[in-house]
Protein backbone atom coordinates (compact mmCIF):
# COMPACT_ATOMS: atom_id res chain seq x y z
CA UNK A 1 0.00 0.00 0.00
CA UNK A 2 1.48 3.31 -1.05
CA UNK A 3 -0.06 6.74 -0.99
CA UNK A 4 2.03 9.26 -2.95
CA UNK A 5 1.04 12.89 -2.42
CA UNK A 6 3.38 14.65 -4.85
CA UNK A 7 2.88 12.93 -8.19
CA UNK A 8 2.65 16.26 -9.98
CA UNK A 9 5.30 18.04 -7.91
CA UNK A 10 8.72 18.91 -9.36
CA UNK A 11 11.56 16.55 -8.48
CA UNK A 12 13.14 19.34 -6.45
CA UNK A 13 10.23 19.11 -4.03
CA UNK A 14 10.26 15.35 -3.52
CA UNK A 15 14.05 15.40 -3.16
CA UNK A 16 13.52 17.13 0.21
CA UNK A 17 11.39 14.29 1.60
CA UNK A 18 12.55 11.66 4.06
CA UNK A 19 13.78 8.36 2.55
CA UNK A 20 10.49 6.46 3.27
CA UNK A 21 8.40 9.28 1.77
CA UNK A 22 10.76 9.69 -1.18
CA UNK A 23 10.58 6.00 -2.00
CA UNK A 24 6.78 6.12 -1.80
CA UNK A 25 6.71 8.98 -4.32
CA UNK A 26 9.14 7.18 -6.64
CA UNK A 27 7.17 3.94 -6.46
CA UNK A 28 4.00 5.88 -7.20
CA UNK A 29 5.56 7.10 -10.44
CA UNK A 30 7.08 3.74 -11.40
CA UNK A 31 3.81 1.87 -10.77
CA UNK A 32 1.74 4.06 -13.07
CA UNK A 33 2.04 1.57 -15.93
CA UNK A 34 4.26 -0.34 -18.31
CA UNK A 35 7.75 -1.40 -17.31
CA UNK A 36 9.23 0.98 -14.78
CA UNK A 37 12.78 1.18 -13.50
CA UNK A 38 14.68 3.09 -10.86
CA UNK A 39 18.44 3.43 -11.16
CA UNK A 40 20.51 4.29 -8.09
CA UNK A 41 23.89 5.77 -9.03
CA UNK A 42 26.37 6.69 -6.31
CA UNK A 43 28.95 9.40 -6.79
CA UNK A 44 31.87 10.21 -4.46
CA UNK A 45 29.91 12.68 -2.32
CA UNK A 46 26.36 12.62 -3.73
CA UNK A 47 23.79 10.23 -5.15
CA UNK A 48 21.35 10.33 -8.03
CA UNK A 49 18.19 8.36 -8.80
CA UNK A 50 16.91 8.00 -12.35
CA UNK A 51 13.39 6.94 -13.24
CA UNK A 52 12.48 5.43 -16.61
CA UNK A 53 9.20 4.13 -18.04
CA UNK A 54 9.11 1.67 -20.95
CA UNK A 55 12.73 2.48 -21.75
CA UNK A 56 12.25 6.25 -21.79
CA UNK A 57 14.00 8.40 -19.20
CA UNK A 58 11.36 10.34 -17.26
CA UNK A 59 13.20 12.18 -14.52
CA UNK A 60 16.42 12.43 -12.53
CA UNK A 61 16.97 13.26 -8.89
CA UNK A 62 20.43 14.83 -8.74
CA UNK A 63 22.57 15.98 -5.84
CA UNK A 64 20.96 13.79 -3.20
CA UNK A 65 22.87 13.57 0.04
CA UNK A 66 24.47 10.18 0.56
CA UNK A 67 22.35 9.74 3.69
CA UNK A 68 19.13 10.21 1.70
CA UNK A 69 20.41 8.11 -1.19
CA UNK A 70 21.38 5.20 1.07
CA UNK A 71 18.21 5.66 3.10
CA UNK A 72 16.00 5.13 0.03
CA UNK A 73 18.08 2.10 -0.98
CA UNK A 74 17.72 0.70 2.53
CA UNK A 75 13.94 1.18 2.38
CA UNK A 76 13.91 -0.90 -0.80
CA UNK A 77 15.98 -3.54 0.95
CA UNK A 78 13.42 -3.67 3.75
CA UNK A 79 10.60 -3.98 1.24
CA UNK A 80 12.30 -6.91 -0.51
CA UNK A 81 13.65 -8.41 2.74
CA UNK A 82 17.32 -7.98 1.87
CA UNK A 83 19.80 -7.50 4.75
CA UNK A 84 20.62 -3.85 5.38
CA UNK A 85 24.35 -4.50 5.66
CA UNK A 86 26.29 -3.30 2.56
CA UNK A 87 26.63 -6.00 -0.08
CA UNK A 88 30.07 -7.33 -0.95
CA UNK A 89 28.88 -8.83 -4.22
CA UNK A 90 25.81 -8.38 -6.39
CA UNK A 91 22.51 -9.61 -4.93
CA UNK A 92 19.16 -9.85 -6.66
CA UNK A 93 15.75 -10.52 -5.16
CA UNK A 94 12.28 -10.72 -6.70
CA UNK A 95 8.90 -10.39 -4.99
CA UNK A 96 5.41 -10.57 -6.46
CA UNK A 97 2.88 -8.11 -5.08
CA UNK A 98 -0.65 -6.90 -5.65
CA UNK A 99 -1.11 -3.19 -6.29
CA UNK A 100 -4.60 -1.80 -6.94
CA UNK A 101 -5.80 -5.32 -7.91
CA UNK A 102 -2.94 -5.56 -10.41
CA UNK A 103 -0.29 -8.26 -10.09
CA UNK A 104 3.26 -7.06 -10.46
CA UNK A 105 6.80 -8.16 -9.80
CA UNK A 106 9.54 -6.09 -8.18
CA UNK A 107 13.09 -7.09 -9.04
CA UNK A 108 15.81 -5.39 -7.00
CA UNK A 109 19.47 -5.80 -7.87
CA UNK A 110 22.03 -4.30 -5.51
CA UNK A 111 25.68 -4.09 -6.54
CA UNK A 112 28.93 -2.86 -5.05
CA UNK A 113 30.25 0.06 -7.11
CA UNK A 114 33.52 1.92 -6.81
CA UNK A 115 31.93 4.45 -4.43
CA UNK A 116 29.65 2.04 -2.55
CA UNK A 117 26.26 0.45 -2.99
CA UNK A 118 24.22 1.05 -6.12
CA UNK A 119 21.04 -0.58 -7.34
CA UNK A 120 18.34 -1.09 -9.94
CA UNK A 121 14.65 -1.65 -9.29
CA UNK A 122 12.56 -3.07 -12.13
CA UNK A 123 8.77 -3.36 -12.07
CA UNK A 124 7.09 -5.91 -14.35
CA UNK A 125 3.37 -5.99 -14.95
CA UNK A 126 0.82 -6.94 -17.59
CA UNK A 127 2.22 -8.69 -20.68
CA UNK A 128 5.81 -8.29 -19.47
CA UNK A 129 4.99 -10.04 -16.18
CA UNK A 130 3.10 -12.83 -17.96
CA UNK A 131 6.07 -13.43 -20.27
CA UNK A 132 8.42 -13.52 -17.28
CA UNK A 133 6.18 -15.96 -15.39
CA UNK A 134 5.87 -18.23 -18.44
CA UNK A 135 9.65 -18.23 -18.90
CA UNK A 136 10.17 -19.02 -15.22
CA UNK A 137 7.67 -21.89 -15.45
CA UNK A 138 9.52 -23.24 -18.48
CA UNK A 139 12.85 -23.07 -16.65
CA UNK A 140 11.42 -24.78 -13.56
CA UNK A 141 9.93 -27.54 -15.73
CA UNK A 142 13.27 -28.16 -17.41
CA UNK A 143 15.01 -28.29 -14.05
CA UNK A 144 12.43 -30.78 -12.77
CA UNK A 145 12.90 -32.97 -15.85
CA UNK A 146 16.69 -32.93 -15.39
CA UNK A 147 16.36 -33.95 -11.74
CA UNK A 148 13.86 -36.69 -12.64
CA UNK A 149 16.31 -38.13 -15.20
CA UNK A 150 19.09 -38.02 -12.62
CA UNK A 151 16.90 -39.90 -10.14
CA UNK A 152 16.03 -42.49 -12.78
CA UNK A 153 19.73 -42.96 -13.54
CA UNK A 154 20.63 -43.39 -9.87
CA UNK A 155 17.85 -45.93 -9.31
CA UNK A 156 19.07 -47.88 -12.36
CA UNK A 157 22.61 -47.90 -10.94
CA UNK A 158 21.30 -49.10 -7.57
CA UNK A 159 19.38 -51.90 -9.27
CA UNK A 160 22.47 -52.95 -11.20
CA UNK A 161 24.44 -53.12 -7.96
CA UNK A 162 21.78 -55.30 -6.36
CA UNK A 163 21.42 -57.54 -9.44
CA UNK A 164 25.18 -58.00 -9.64
CA UNK A 165 25.52 -58.77 -5.94
CA UNK A 166 22.74 -61.12 -4.75
CA UNK A 167 23.94 -60.80 -1.15
CA UNK A 168 23.08 -57.10 -1.16
CA UNK A 169 19.55 -56.00 -0.39
CA UNK A 170 17.73 -52.70 -0.07
CA UNK A 171 14.27 -54.10 0.55
CA UNK A 172 14.32 -53.13 4.24
CA UNK A 173 16.40 -50.01 3.80
CA UNK A 174 15.09 -46.79 5.31
CA UNK A 175 16.47 -45.00 2.26
CA UNK A 176 14.36 -47.11 -0.10
CA UNK A 177 11.25 -46.43 1.96
CA UNK A 178 12.02 -42.71 1.90
CA UNK A 179 12.50 -42.80 -1.88
CA UNK A 180 9.15 -44.55 -2.30
CA UNK A 181 7.46 -41.89 -0.18
CA UNK A 182 9.04 -39.11 -2.22
CA UNK A 183 7.94 -40.72 -5.48
CA UNK A 184 4.39 -41.10 -4.16
CA UNK A 185 4.33 -37.39 -3.31
CA UNK A 186 5.81 -36.53 -6.71
CA UNK A 187 3.02 -38.51 -8.38
CA UNK A 188 0.40 -36.66 -6.34
CA UNK A 189 1.98 -33.34 -7.32
CA UNK A 190 1.93 -34.34 -10.99
CA UNK A 191 -1.76 -35.25 -10.77
CA UNK A 192 -2.47 -31.90 -9.08
CA UNK A 193 -0.62 -30.12 -11.91
CA UNK A 194 -2.72 -31.97 -14.48
CA UNK A 195 -5.91 -30.88 -12.71
CA UNK A 196 -4.68 -27.30 -12.39
CA UNK A 197 -3.66 -27.16 -16.05
CA UNK A 198 -7.05 -28.54 -17.05
CA UNK A 199 -8.83 -25.77 -15.17
CA UNK A 200 -6.64 -23.05 -16.72
CA UNK A 201 -7.41 -24.27 -20.24
VENRAWO-V526730 format. One line per field, one symbol per residue. phi: phi as a letter, one per 40 degrees, with the letter a starting at -180 (. if undefined). A space follows every 10 residues. Layout:
phi: ???
This chain:
phi: .bbcbbcbcc ccccccccdc cccccccdcc ccigbbbbbb bbbdbabbbb bbbfgbcbab bcfcccccdc cccccccccc gcdccdccad bbbbbbbbbf gbcabbbbbb bbccchcbab bbbbafcccc cccccccccc cccccccccc cdcccccccc ccccbdccab cbcccccccc cccccdcccc cccccccccc c
